[in-house]
Amino acid sequence: MAIGHGPVLAYARSAAALLGPDGATLEEAVASGVQRADQLGFFAGDVTDGYGLVHKLAVAAGATPEMMNSAYQESRALLGTQDAPIRAPEDLAAVLARIGATSRVVLVTNAPDIQLDYALSSLGLDGHFHAVHSSAAKPAGLRVRVENWLAEGRVLSIGDIWENDLAPVAELGGQTALVGNPSGNARPDFASPTLPGLYNAIIAWAETDSPVLHSPGNSTHAAVRTQSATDKEHYQS
């Protein structure tokens, strides 16, 4: 939903400050790691995102759980500011407005609500979600929500971490759209290195009652259950 490594680098800086001399190279190592992930389209190994990379490298340098929690809270307070800048993907607000006319658009995030309203406002996205769920405890927390949503209609989950954002939905019979290149056991219905690359598929999903959608650039078909427009559920991560 937001572009930029500002929040991750802010987390790294906060952790580095708490580590003192032991954290001297932390921010540089994290910056190199996220750049590599950008090139690959995914994080390699046991790291799923930039925050996980900061945690792994900082703990290896001697950070305690208390230090990591403090660093994370400090970085979240900077979200959307010049010290942790973010920007919205091009035309995202317009796409959300369009699909919101026929579908419920819900933001589900594991992040706490610290600075969340401010961040959405700075991105120009406030007012574009029918509901916002913070501290969602994905993937388990997502599974519970999706079970309820599927009882009402179709679900499309959009996210950049297969295990957290998409796998629970796929297992329950919903559709998935991955921002990034599929790796490992990821089998999304739609995939693109960028969110704008998914816009056409998302709009088609939201505006059709056809039981089958074809994913542009992907041989996978998304089988969807026909519902009235008011029953459609679009889930945005």
Residue pairs with C-beta under 8 A, 6 or more apart in sequence:
1 88
1 89
1 92
1 107
1 123
1 125
1 195
1 236
1 237
2 86
2 87
2 88
2 119
2 123
3 86
3 87
3 88
3 89
4 85
4 86
4 87
5 31
5 34
5 50
6 83
6 84
6 85
6 86
7 75
7 76
7 78
7 79
7 84
7 86
8 30
8 34
8 49
8 50
8 51
8 53
8 54
9 27
9 30
9 31
9 84
10 74
10 75
10 78
10 79
10 83
10 84
11 50
11 51
11 54
11 71
11 72
11 75
12 26
12 27
12 30
12 31
12 54
12 57
12 58
13 27
13 75
14 70
14 71
14 72
14 74
14 75
15 23
15 26
15 54
15 58
15 63
15 67
15 68
15 71
16 23
16 24
16 26
16 27
16 58
17 23
17 71
18 63
18 67
18 70
18 71
19 26
19 58
19 61
19 62
19 63
19 67
22 61
22 62
23 58
23 61
23 63
26 54
26 57
26 58
26 61
29 57
30 50
30 53
30 54
30 57
33 43
33 47
33 50
33 53
33 57
34 50
34 53
36 44
37 43
37 44
37 50
37 53
40 181
41 180
41 181
41 183
41 193
42 180
42 181
42 182
42 183
43 49
43 50
43 52
43 53
46 56
47 53
47 56
48 161
48 163
48 164
49 160
49 161
51 72
54 71
55 68
58 67
58 68
58 71
59 68
63 71
73 114
75 84
76 111
76 112
76 114
76 115
77 114
77 115
78 84
78 115
79 86
79 114
79 115
79 116
79 118
79 119
80 86
80 115
80 118
80 119
80 122
80 123
86 119
86 122
86 123
87 123
88 123
88 124
88 125
89 194
89 195
89 196
90 196
91 196
91 199
92 123
92 125
92 195
92 196
93 123
93 124
93 125
93 128
95 199
95 202
95 203
96 105
96 125
96 128
96 129
96 236
97 128
98 203
98 206
99 105
99 202
99 203
99 206
99 207
99 234
100 128
100 130
100 234
102 206
102 207
102 229
102 232
103 206
103 229
103 232
103 233
103 234
104 130
104 131
104 232
104 233
104 234
105 128
105 129
105 130
105 234
105 236
106 129
106 130
106 131
106 132
106 133
106 233
106 234
106 235
106 236
107 129
107 131
107 132
107 133
107 236
107 237
108 133
108 136
108 138
108 141
108 142
108 145
108 235
108 236
108 237
109 116
109 132
109 133
109 134
109 136
109 237
110 135
110 136
110 137
110 138
110 141
110 164
111 134
111 135
112 134
112 135
113 134
113 135
116 132
116 134
117 126
120 126
120 129
120 132
129 236
133 141
133 145
136 142
136 145
138 164
138 165
138 168
138 237
139 163
139 164
139 165
139 167
139 168
140 168
142 157
142 164
142 165
142 168
142 169
143 168
143 171
143 172
146 155
146 157
146 168
146 169
146 172
146 174
146 235
147 172
149 155
149 174
149 233
149 235
150 172
150 173
150 174
150 233
152 231
152 233
153 225
153 227
153 228
153 231
153 232
153 233
154 174
154 175
154 205
154 224
154 225
154 227
154 231
154 232
154 233
155 169
155 172
155 174
155 175
155 233
155 234
155 235
156 174
156 175
156 176
156 177
156 202
156 205
156 206
156 233
156 234
156 235
157 165
157 166
157 169
157 174
157 175
157 176
157 177
157 235
157 237
158 165
158 176
158 177
158 179
158 195
158 198
158 202
158 235
158 236
158 237
159 165
159 166
159 176
159 177
159 178
159 179
159 237
160 178
160 179
160 180
160 237
162 178
162 182
162 183
162 184
162 185
162 186
162 188
165 176
165 237
166 176
166 177
166 178
166 186
166 188
167 186
169 175
169 176
169 235
170 176
170 187
170 188
170 189
174 235
175 189
175 190
175 205
175 213
175 222
175 224
176 188
176 189
176 190
177 188
177 189
177 190
177 191
177 192
177 198
177 201
177 202
178 186
178 188
178 190
178 191
178 192
179 192
179 193
179 194
179 195
179 198
180 191
180 193
181 191
181 193
182 188
182 191
187 220
188 218
188 220
189 213
189 215
189 218
189 220
189 221
189 222
190 198
190 201
190 202
190 215
190 216
190 218
190 220
190 222
191 198
191 215
191 217
191 218
192 198
192 217
200 216
201 213
201 215
201 216
202 234
204 213
205 213
205 222
205 224
205 234
206 232
206 234
208 224
209 226
209 227
209 228
209 229
210 224
210 226
211 223
211 224
211 225
211 226
212 221
212 222
212 223
212 224
213 221
213 222
213 224
214 221
214 222
215 221
215 222
